[in-house]
């Protein structure tokens, strides 16, 4: 299983973090399952999971060892990765 700590160029939150959609696009281009171990990416994975965009096993916030294993993008997640793209270039 691939294990990564991700950093993303592009859009950032006010506190310096990147948007969950950037993680979603990274997941789309990764070999699955994908294991995330850094807390910022895990928090974004929680947002994507709660939004129904990924299938994942994510540790609870109170667990001593934090990790997320991403198994798949849902159809909604796949559609979301194309938001903002030129449909003529797909």
Secondary structure as GFF3:
##gff-version 3
##sequence-region A 1 90
A	DSSP	beta_strand	2	4	.	.	.	ID=ss1
A	DSSP	alpha_helix	20	28	.	.	.	ID=ss2
A	DSSP	beta_strand	34	36	.	.	.	ID=ss3
A	DSSP	alpha_helix	39	50	.	.	.	ID=ss4
A	DSSP	beta_strand	54	58	.	.	.	ID=ss5
A	DSSP	beta_strand	68	73	.	.	.	ID=ss6
A	DSSP	alpha_helix	75	80	.	.	.	ID=ss7
A	DSSP	three_ten_helix	87	89	.	.	.	ID=ss8
###
